[in-house]
């Protein structure tokens, strides 16, 4: 067993190399092809969605379009980080782009993942305001407010992702020679997780991400959709078909959280804790077999599976653009039937819910508000 200068026992390098070899096999078999497919689908779908916003939406953009465009940009940037990650996982697992690119890739991955969650939440809250409080939206909610919220969302995502620039690092080759699958110790690793000396700090950071990057947005979305659902159920001005569309929107957004973001963040925290437990026991392992047996394979594999499945969310997001399309106002020639003449008379503060085919589009400058 190795020892530090202070005499404290450390984990055997041979044990770590063999465990990394086992992990790399699973990543190459599962993550690599998944990330390539998700990259292609996400770039195509979100690229087309953003192109549509730029070329077909009337300026100034409706707040729903502003948030949807930010989500498309975030998803595109997030998708661009998947390709170098897939290339890295392809055997032999070797990072060839330098330390700066390693840190930047991990930062962009985390920042745009957080941005996706934030803007999905913004779309949900905007949808709530447009349906439940249409007259407030028409009189007070302007595109400039949506742009300001978007800027704050980007700033929050960058702030929460900033620690990854410190935690991410390169693990230099431990042996000289060519980097091949049979000699992983001769390869360079790009690690998004902190080294052994800062694992506790990294665990605390993952908890912060789970709470602020997933838990709070989920709570806001649940609150908004609960209020929206209750208002829709009490509404006498909506048809059964319109109520079904609202239910589908609510269900799809919550399913998106339940199937991607929530499991990813939970398994990330559990995976870090499992690594801490293994590292704490490692100096006492008598053999390689004992070290392998102590690895929490279930937690590790579950987190890796979620790393592969979670980007599916950015492939599904264009469906959210379709869901908000009926509320974008008279932005297209085909939507001219959504005229102000369809707006019901003001009901004051009664909270009357608008039908989905009636929009809460802010009036243009100089127009009279009915």
Protein Blocks (a to p, Z undefined) as FASTA:
>chain_A
ZZdfkopacddfklmmmmmmmmmmmmmmmmmmmmmmmmmmmmmmmmmmmmmmmmmpccdd
dfklmmmmmmmmmmmmmmmmmmmmmmmmpccdddfebjklmmmmmmmmmmmmmmmmmmmm
mmmmmmmmmmmmmmlmmmmmcfklmmmmmmmmmmmmmmmmmmmmmmpccdddfbgcdddf
klmmlpccddfbdcfklmmmmmmmmmmmmmmmmmmmmmmmmmmmmmmmmmmmmpckbcfk
lmmmmmmmmmmmmmmmmmmmmmmmmmmmmmmmmmmmmmmmmmmpcbfklmmmmpcfklmm
mmmmmmmmmmmmmmmmmmmmmmmmmmnojfbfklmmmcfklpccdehjnopacdfkbccb
dcdehiacZZ
